[in-house]
Amino acid sequence: MYNVKTYNKVSELGLSVFGDNYFVSDDVENPDAILVRATSLHGEKLGDNLLAIGRTGAGTNNIPIDLCNEKGIVVFNTPGANANAVKELVVGALILSSRRIIPSIEWVKTLKGNGDKIIELTEKGKGAFVGPEIKKKKIGVIGLGAVGGRVANAASDLGMKVYGYDPYMSLSSAWNLANNVIHIYNIDEIFKECDYITVHVPLTDITKNMINKETIAKMKDGVRILNYSRLEVVNNTDIKEALESGKVASFITDFPTEEIIGTDGVVVTPHLGGSTIEAEDNCGEMAVHEVKDYIENGNIVNSVNLPDIKMPRAGKYRICIIHKNQPRMLNAITSIVAENDVNIENMLNKSRGEYAYTMVDAADLNDSVVEKLSAIEGIIRVRIV
């Protein structure tokens, strides 16, 4: 029986994938696995028997990755599972950024009590909420991954001229991108050309404060900016100043902060990007499948700290080894296996940066193998599945 601790509500459909051999609760001590959405695990005690953390979403800034590396804990995320939900919200936000729909709704509420005069007052006052159509306008999509690619395609379908920027775009993302999306290789071209700019990038040292005073200065007057990526990608202080000066016409974001709530020209949603029934089910199912496959088979898919590696079972036992990516490590592993009269049926090794992962399938296993492998310098974790 494996114990799984949940830090946030996970869809019942997703949890049902675990089956009878798993006990799942938000009140588990020393869990074998953790499922988390938004709760920060920084400062949490991660027990020695913790094997995996499944993040039901894409971002993992709430997880102490460096500590997980040190302890041999595999961290999974669910890229693309909520991509359609975010895309649909961004499409709605594009309209909100142009048509001043939210202020108009609030204004209409003030007309209550005017009886038969409401229609007349409506016709007189609606001019204050005029905005442009998005058709034929230029939109810059920064980041063309699971979400950004869908946003680019949707904007194209709406008749917009789409500029896309992503220096790290995968081949899969490129295949799924509409043919008429213009791939930009210098981000400044998006800043200078586009009427709308939407960001869909992970938070890194490079992307932090990507939209700031300097980059806003390069943009068109009256530009409309959307942030459904990460809070820190946009400098909200600089955005507020640009709104007040008229440089930025509107800012739509999924990340409320004290300084922008209530600011004229800003529409803030309460982190609704992945908040659909379908997205929560998708994220839950994907995270559980990833965690379960690793626990039971040693396979790693969609990890953020270790390489993706999957191998069909070829023996009764599988030795799973997390280790530093250093010279002669494989020689040390195979030497100990051979010295203990263990015949290797199949073996696979992959690395990712400073860390690597090796799986060894064997028909028989000597009890001392794990102890001897664990003693090798650079070995972080050894387990048998």
CORURTA-V482363 format. One record per residue. N is the residue number from 1. PHI is phi in degrees with one decimal (999 if undefined). Layout:
n->[N	N]
phi->[PHI	PHI]
This chain:
n->[1	2	3	4	5	6	7	8	9	10	11	12	13	14	15	16	17	18	19	20	21	22	23	24	25	26	27	28	29	30	31	32	33	34	35	36	37	38	39	40	41	42	43	44	45	46	47	48	49	50	51	52	53	54	55	56	57	58	59	60	61	62	63	64	65	66	67	68	69	70	71	72	73	74	75	76	77	78	79	80	81	82	83	84	85	86	87	88	89	90	91	92	93	94	95	96	97	98	99	100	101	102	103	104	105	106	107	108	109	110	111	112	113	114	115	116	117	118	119	120	121	122	123	124	125	126	127	128	129	130	131	132	133	134	135	136	137	138	139	140	141	142	143	144	145	146	147	148	149	150	151	152	153	154	155	156	157	158	159	160	161	162	163	164	165	166	167	168	169	170	171	172	173	174	175	176	177	178	179	180	181	182	183	184	185	186	187	188	189	190	191	192	193	194	195	196	197	198	199	200	201	202	203	204	205	206	207	208	209	210	211	212	213	214	215	216	217	218	219	220	221	222	223	224	225	226	227	228	229	230	231	232	233	234	235	236	237	238	239	240	241	242	243	244	245	246	247	248	249	250	251	252	253	254	255	256	257	258	259	260	261	262	263	264	265	266	267	268	269	270	271	272	273	274	275	276	277	278	279	280	281	282	283	284	285	286	287	288	289	290	291	292	293	294	295	296	297	298	299	300	301	302	303	304	305	306	307	308	309	310	311	312	313	314	315	316	317	318	319	320	321	322	323	324	325	326	327	328	329	330	331	332	333	334	335	336	337	338	339	340	341	342	343	344	345	346	347	348	349	350	351	352	353	354	355	356	357	358	359	360	361	362	363	364	365	366	367	368	369	370	371	372	373	374	375	376	377	378	379	380	381	382	383	384	385]
phi->[999	-104.4	-103.2	-122.9	-102.3	-104.7	-100.4	-141.7	-65.2	-114.9	-57.0	-62.6	-60.8	-66.2	-64.1	-64.2	-65.8	-59.5	86.4	-74.2	-87.6	-129.8	-106.2	-117.6	-162.6	-87.8	-128.2	-116.0	-97.3	51.6	-71.0	-81.2	-149.7	-126.1	-115.0	-142.2	-112.3	-106.7	-61.3	-77.6	-98.2	-65.1	93.7	-75.8	-80.5	-104.2	-64.7	-66.8	-93.2	-70.1	-95.5	-151.7	-123.6	-105.9	-94.5	-82.8	164.0	-92.2	-75.2	-126.1	-66.6	-87.1	-118.5	-76.6	-60.2	-60.3	-65.4	-62.9	-60.3	-63.9	-96.8	72.0	-101.6	-84.9	-107.9	-108.8	-130.1	-127.2	-62.0	87.6	-66.2	-111.9	-62.3	-66.7	-61.5	-65.8	-57.2	-62.8	-66.6	-65.6	-60.1	-62.8	-65.6	-58.3	-66.1	-60.4	-69.6	-98.5	-96.8	53.2	-67.6	-62.7	-60.7	-67.7	-64.6	-64.3	-66.6	-58.8	-59.9	-74.1	-83.6	-58.0	102.6	-91.6	55.2	-68.0	-80.3	-58.7	-61.0	-63.2	-64.1	-61.3	-64.2	-73.5	-94.0	-66.6	-62.1	-71.1	-116.7	-68.3	-147.7	-80.1	-77.5	-87.6	-59.9	72.9	-84.2	-95.4	-123.7	-103.6	-106.5	-98.2	101.4	-117.4	-82.9	-58.5	-84.9	-57.4	-63.1	-66.2	-63.4	-60.3	-64.8	-65.5	-63.3	-62.7	-63.6	-85.1	90.1	-87.9	-91.1	-104.8	-108.0	-119.5	-127.7	-165.4	-69.3	-115.6	-62.0	-79.1	-63.3	-61.9	-64.0	-63.5	-62.2	-87.5	-86.4	-57.9	-63.3	-91.1	-73.4	-87.2	-81.0	-98.9	-104.6	-126.1	-60.2	-61.3	-65.6	-65.3	-59.4	-81.2	-99.5	-94.0	-82.4	-130.5	-133.4	-128.7	-109.6	-142.5	-125.8	-72.6	-84.6	-136.1	-61.1	-77.7	-87.8	-60.7	58.1	-58.6	-97.8	-143.3	-55.8	-68.7	-73.1	-62.9	-61.7	-80.5	-83.8	-64.1	-66.3	82.9	-64.8	-116.1	-119.7	-122.9	-125.6	-119.6	-108.4	-143.7	-52.1	-75.5	-68.4	-113.9	-83.7	-66.7	-63.9	-68.8	-62.3	-61.4	-62.9	-68.6	-67.1	-66.3	-83.4	91.0	-61.1	-103.4	-80.5	-158.3	-135.0	-116.0	-143.1	-100.4	-129.8	-67.8	-138.4	-55.5	-73.7	-107.1	-62.3	85.2	-73.7	-61.7	94.6	-110.3	-117.9	-117.2	-106.2	-84.8	53.9	-93.4	-46.3	-103.5	-89.3	-129.5	-59.4	-65.9	-65.9	-64.7	-65.1	-60.6	-64.3	-62.7	-62.0	-64.7	-62.6	-66.5	-58.5	-64.0	-64.3	-65.2	-64.2	-70.5	-61.9	-88.1	-124.7	80.6	-74.5	-124.4	-134.4	65.7	-90.5	-99.3	-126.1	-135.2	-70.2	-69.7	-155.1	-141.1	-141.9	-62.1	-69.6	-130.1	-160.1	-67.5	-115.7	-127.9	-94.9	-110.4	-127.8	-98.9	-152.2	-68.3	-86.8	-138.9	-60.5	66.5	-66.5	-64.0	-61.3	-65.7	-66.6	-68.2	-64.9	-66.9	-61.0	-67.4	-62.2	-101.7	58.6	-101.5	-87.6	-80.1	-83.7	-160.8	-153.8	-146.9	-134.8	-142.0	-125.8	-147.7	62.8	-80.0	-121.3	-143.3	-141.7	-127.7	-116.3	-125.8	-97.7	-143.1	-77.5	-131.3	-147.9	-88.3	-58.6	-81.4	-61.0	-60.4	-62.0	-70.9	-64.7	-63.3	-81.5	-67.2	-63.1	101.1	-79.1	-101.2	-154.1	-131.1	-147.2	-113.0	-126.1]
